[in-house]
Amino acid sequence: MEIERKYLIDKNKIPFQPSDFPCRRIEQGYLCTEPVVRVRRDQDDYILTYKSKGLMAREEYNLPLTKEAYLHLREKTDGRLITKDRYVIPLSCDSPLLIELDFFRGDLDGLILAEVEFPDLLSAETFHAPDWFGEDVTHSSRFHNSNLSKL
C-alpha cells in the first residue's frame, strides 16, 4: 500500500538548496493510465509498476525490469515521457519521514511537486506540512504523473 500526500511547490519558497541533497534522474512512461501501468528508469534501475485506483492511498506493485525490457516497453508508452530530478530530503531531524522533491523537466519544466509517504493512514491524515509547501494536491488526480503524461 502506498500512502502519500502531494503538494505544489514554489521554487522561490524552498528554504534550502535542493542540490545539497541526493538527487536521482527519473524517466517514466505509461502503458496504461486506468489502471496505472508504468515503466520507469531510476538511475540504473528499471521498474514496471502497477497502481490501483485511489488518491492518497492505493495499492502499488513494483517488478524489476532489465534495461532491454525497459527500452522495449518505453517505446510502447502513450503520451509524454516524463523526466524529473528527484531530491530526497529529511522532513526534519526528529522525523523518519522523507520529502521527495520532484523538479520536472522538458515541457513540464517549472512544475515542482513534493511527496511525503506515510506508514499508515492516520499519519497521513494528521500530517502538518511545512510552511514552504504550497497547495495540497493530494486529492487532485490532475497531479498524478499518469495524468501529467497525457499530452
Residue frames as qw, qx, qy, qz and C-alpha x, y, z in Angstrom:
[[0.000, 0.890, 0.456, 0.000, 0.00, 0.00, 0.00],
 [0.380, 0.215, -0.004, 0.900, 1.33, 3.41, -0.98],
 [0.202, -0.861, -0.448, 0.130, 0.09, 6.22, 1.26],
 [0.462, -0.026, 0.057, 0.885, 1.30, 9.68, 0.28],
 [0.103, 0.887, 0.311, -0.324, 0.40, 13.34, 0.27],
 [0.560, 0.284, 0.331, 0.704, 1.40, 15.63, -2.59],
 [0.095, -0.845, -0.213, 0.481, 1.97, 19.40, -2.69],
 [0.514, 0.760, 0.098, 0.386, 2.69, 22.05, -5.30],
 [0.611, -0.505, -0.040, 0.609, 5.94, 23.88, -4.59],
 [0.263, 0.961, -0.021, 0.079, 7.05, 27.42, -5.42],
 [0.806, 0.191, -0.211, 0.518, 10.82, 27.27, -6.07],
 [0.122, 0.635, -0.205, 0.735, 11.23, 30.72, -4.51],
 [0.619, -0.606, 0.137, -0.481, 9.89, 29.45, -1.16],
 [0.926, -0.049, -0.322, 0.192, 12.21, 26.45, -0.78],
 [0.364, -0.909, 0.179, -0.094, 14.25, 27.33, 2.37],
 [0.638, -0.463, 0.545, 0.288, 17.39, 25.38, 1.35],
 [0.315, 0.565, -0.596, -0.476, 19.40, 24.41, -1.69],
 [0.955, 0.080, 0.110, -0.263, 17.99, 21.16, -3.09],
 [0.694, 0.557, -0.437, 0.132, 21.41, 20.46, -4.60],
 [0.170, -0.579, 0.681, -0.415, 22.70, 19.90, -1.04],
 [0.737, -0.081, 0.568, -0.357, 20.75, 16.61, -1.02],
 [0.383, -0.061, 0.859, 0.333, 20.93, 13.39, -3.03],
 [0.533, 0.491, -0.060, -0.686, 19.36, 13.61, -6.48],
 [0.496, 0.068, 0.835, 0.228, 18.19, 10.97, -8.92],
 [0.332, 0.271, -0.403, -0.808, 17.16, 11.43, -12.56],
 [0.479, 0.242, 0.814, -0.222, 13.89, 9.60, -13.24],
 [0.323, 0.185, -0.524, -0.766, 12.30, 8.87, -16.61],
 [0.336, 0.196, 0.882, -0.265, 8.89, 7.25, -16.79],
 [0.364, 0.055, -0.484, -0.794, 6.15, 6.47, -19.24],
 [0.572, 0.077, 0.586, -0.569, 2.69, 4.94, -19.04],
 [0.016, -0.028, -0.921, -0.389, 1.48, 1.86, -20.87],
 [0.306, -0.586, -0.686, -0.304, -1.97, 2.39, -19.38],
 [0.032, -0.325, 0.326, -0.887, -3.49, 5.02, -17.08],
 [0.652, -0.175, 0.309, -0.670, -6.60, 3.10, -15.89],
 [0.674, -0.703, -0.024, 0.226, -5.31, 1.05, -14.17],
 [0.067, 0.909, -0.403, -0.085, -1.90, 2.68, -13.98],
 [0.932, -0.019, 0.189, 0.310, 0.85, 0.60, -15.56],
 [0.075, 0.963, -0.249, -0.073, 4.14, 2.47, -15.65],
 [0.876, 0.116, -0.093, 0.458, 7.71, 1.79, -16.75],
 [0.204, -0.970, 0.131, -0.019, 10.44, 3.77, -15.01],
 [0.733, 0.277, -0.300, 0.544, 14.17, 4.27, -15.21],
 [0.438, -0.893, 0.055, -0.083, 15.53, 5.49, -11.88],
 [0.228, -0.724, 0.625, 0.184, 19.27, 5.96, -12.38],
 [0.250, 0.348, -0.861, -0.274, 20.33, 2.41, -13.35],
 [0.301, 0.169, 0.885, -0.314, 17.21, 0.66, -12.04],
 [0.348, -0.025, -0.550, -0.758, 14.35, -0.30, -14.35],
 [0.209, 0.167, 0.813, -0.516, 10.89, -0.98, -12.92],
 [0.302, -0.340, -0.653, -0.605, 7.42, -1.96, -14.08],
 [0.100, 0.088, 0.626, -0.768, 4.74, -0.63, -11.70],
 [0.271, -0.507, -0.705, -0.415, 1.03, -1.30, -11.32],
 [0.052, 0.031, 0.475, -0.878, -1.04, 1.13, -9.21],
 [0.002, -0.558, -0.830, -0.015, -4.68, 0.69, -8.28],
 [0.070, -0.745, -0.290, -0.596, -7.23, 3.50, -8.23],
 [0.545, -0.671, -0.361, 0.348, -7.01, 5.98, -5.36],
 [0.168, 0.910, -0.064, 0.373, -5.68, 9.37, -4.42],
 [0.267, -0.781, 0.485, -0.289, -3.96, 9.36, -1.02],
 [0.511, -0.316, 0.794, -0.091, -3.79, 5.56, -0.58],
 [0.831, 0.387, -0.162, -0.364, -3.59, 2.88, -3.24],
 [0.906, -0.150, 0.354, 0.176, -2.06, -0.48, -3.93],
 [0.327, 0.824, -0.429, -0.174, 1.30, -0.42, -5.69],
 [0.923, -0.112, 0.330, 0.164, 3.31, -3.33, -7.06],
 [0.176, 0.838, -0.456, -0.244, 6.82, -2.99, -8.47],
 [0.953, 0.063, 0.257, 0.150, 8.62, -5.53, -10.61],
 [0.305, -0.629, 0.453, 0.554, 12.24, -5.25, -11.76],
 [0.761, 0.639, 0.095, -0.061, 12.97, -4.99, -15.47],
 [0.697, -0.093, 0.276, 0.655, 16.16, -5.38, -17.44],
 [0.019, -0.538, 0.169, 0.826, 17.39, -2.35, -19.33],
 [0.019, 0.005, -0.780, -0.626, 16.45, -4.05, -22.60],
 [0.064, -0.553, -0.831, -0.016, 12.91, -4.80, -21.40],
 [0.063, -0.699, -0.297, 0.648, 12.54, -1.20, -20.20],
 [0.003, -0.389, 0.414, 0.823, 13.67, 0.22, -23.54],
 [0.044, -0.221, -0.874, -0.431, 11.30, -2.11, -25.41],
 [0.108, -0.663, -0.722, 0.166, 8.31, -1.15, -23.23],
 [0.117, -0.559, -0.089, 0.816, 9.21, 2.55, -23.22],
 [0.017, 0.080, -0.590, -0.803, 8.58, 2.61, -26.98],
 [0.199, -0.428, -0.832, -0.290, 5.03, 1.40, -26.34],
 [0.120, -0.464, -0.542, 0.691, 4.07, 4.13, -23.85],
 [0.128, 0.771, 0.516, 0.350, 1.30, 6.61, -24.57],
 [0.190, -0.973, -0.129, -0.028, 1.61, 10.36, -24.15],
 [0.195, 0.849, -0.410, 0.270, 4.68, 12.17, -22.94],
 [0.787, -0.047, -0.455, 0.413, 7.69, 10.55, -21.38],
 [0.363, -0.917, -0.007, -0.166, 8.12, 12.28, -18.02],
 [0.677, 0.214, -0.371, 0.599, 11.60, 13.26, -16.88],
 [0.381, -0.874, -0.013, -0.302, 12.27, 14.69, -13.45],
 [0.385, 0.377, -0.634, 0.555, 15.05, 15.25, -10.95],
 [0.698, -0.603, -0.328, -0.203, 14.13, 13.89, -7.53],
 [0.138, 0.501, -0.580, 0.628, 15.79, 15.22, -4.39],
 [0.696, -0.438, -0.569, -0.018, 15.26, 13.21, -1.21],
 [0.040, 0.518, -0.342, 0.783, 15.21, 15.40, 1.88],
 [0.287, -0.298, -0.813, 0.409, 14.54, 14.54, 5.54],
 [0.210, -0.794, -0.449, -0.352, 11.34, 16.22, 6.75],
 [0.280, -0.861, 0.256, -0.339, 13.12, 17.18, 9.98],
 [0.226, 0.491, -0.794, 0.278, 15.90, 15.90, 12.20],
 [0.336, -0.115, 0.784, -0.509, 13.39, 14.23, 14.55],
 [0.780, 0.308, 0.204, -0.505, 11.14, 12.64, 11.91],
 [0.561, -0.112, 0.763, 0.302, 11.70, 9.44, 9.91],
 [0.569, 0.700, 0.421, -0.094, 9.63, 10.90, 7.04],
 [0.423, -0.178, 0.428, 0.779, 11.27, 11.97, 3.80],
 [0.417, 0.738, 0.111, -0.518, 10.28, 14.60, 1.24],
 [0.589, 0.161, 0.591, 0.527, 10.64, 13.55, -2.38],
 [0.138, 0.768, 0.036, -0.625, 11.03, 16.88, -4.17],
 [0.635, 0.303, 0.602, 0.378, 10.47, 16.48, -7.92],
 [0.098, 0.658, -0.190, -0.722, 11.64, 19.10, -10.43],
 [0.748, 0.455, 0.483, 0.016, 10.04, 18.23, -13.76],
 [0.258, -0.410, 0.492, 0.724, 11.98, 18.72, -16.99],
 [0.205, 0.264, 0.770, 0.543, 11.11, 19.08, -20.65],
 [0.165, -0.467, -0.400, -0.772, 7.69, 20.51, -21.46],
 [0.577, -0.691, -0.432, -0.055, 6.70, 20.21, -17.75],
 [0.503, 0.123, -0.300, 0.801, 9.69, 22.37, -16.75],
 [0.171, -0.399, 0.124, -0.892, 8.74, 24.68, -13.89],
 [0.789, -0.411, -0.236, -0.393, 6.44, 22.18, -12.18],
 [0.183, 0.347, -0.792, 0.468, 7.72, 21.19, -8.75],
 [0.774, -0.404, -0.267, -0.407, 5.90, 18.68, -6.58],
 [0.065, -0.426, 0.792, -0.433, 6.72, 17.39, -3.10],
 [0.806, -0.212, -0.457, -0.311, 5.53, 13.97, -1.98],
 [0.223, -0.448, 0.728, -0.469, 5.65, 12.57, 1.53],
 [0.676, -0.084, -0.695, -0.230, 5.00, 8.85, 2.05],
 [0.480, -0.469, 0.419, -0.612, 3.48, 7.61, 5.30],
 [0.043, 0.151, -0.981, 0.110, 3.44, 4.30, 7.16],
 [0.035, 0.455, 0.877, -0.152, -0.32, 4.48, 7.80],
 [0.011, 0.686, 0.506, 0.523, -3.47, 6.49, 7.03],
 [0.414, -0.836, -0.307, 0.186, -3.63, 8.16, 10.43],
 [0.514, -0.408, 0.156, 0.738, -0.14, 9.63, 9.97],
 [0.249, 0.276, 0.509, 0.777, -1.10, 10.93, 6.53],
 [0.166, -0.755, -0.545, -0.324, -4.41, 12.39, 7.70],
 [0.457, -0.844, -0.186, 0.212, -2.87, 14.23, 10.67],
 [0.662, 0.053, 0.120, 0.738, 0.23, 15.48, 8.83],
 [0.001, -0.945, -0.113, 0.305, 1.05, 19.18, 9.12],
 [0.729, 0.499, 0.112, 0.455, 3.01, 20.30, 6.09],
 [0.477, -0.291, -0.048, 0.828, 6.00, 22.65, 6.42],
 [0.138, 0.770, 0.210, -0.586, 5.22, 26.33, 5.79],
 [0.024, 0.511, -0.526, -0.679, 7.09, 26.33, 2.48],
 [0.248, 0.249, 0.905, 0.241, 4.81, 23.66, 0.99],
 [0.268, 0.025, -0.237, -0.933, 2.21, 25.09, -1.34],
 [0.726, -0.018, -0.040, -0.687, -1.24, 23.85, -2.22],
 [0.464, -0.123, 0.866, -0.137, -2.11, 20.32, -1.10],
 [0.579, 0.329, -0.405, -0.627, -2.99, 18.50, -4.33],
 [0.241, -0.157, 0.948, -0.138, -3.23, 15.04, -2.79],
 [0.465, 0.401, 0.733, -0.293, -6.89, 14.70, -3.72],
 [0.481, 0.714, -0.109, -0.497, -6.48, 16.05, -7.25],
 [0.855, 0.104, 0.457, 0.222, -5.84, 13.33, -9.82],
 [0.445, 0.894, -0.038, 0.035, -4.70, 16.14, -12.12],
 [0.028, -0.836, 0.542, -0.079, -1.26, 15.96, -10.49],
 [0.875, -0.140, 0.456, 0.078, -0.83, 12.20, -10.73],
 [0.178, -0.498, 0.634, 0.563, 2.11, 11.57, -13.03],
 [0.380, 0.276, 0.850, 0.240, -0.13, 9.27, -15.08],
 [0.260, 0.856, 0.435, -0.102, -2.34, 12.27, -15.89],
 [0.101, -0.829, 0.276, 0.475, 0.65, 14.57, -16.42],
 [0.424, -0.175, 0.754, 0.470, 1.81, 12.11, -19.07],
 [0.439, 0.633, 0.633, 0.079, -1.24, 12.82, -21.21],
 [0.316, 0.037, 0.273, 0.908, -0.49, 15.30, -23.98]]
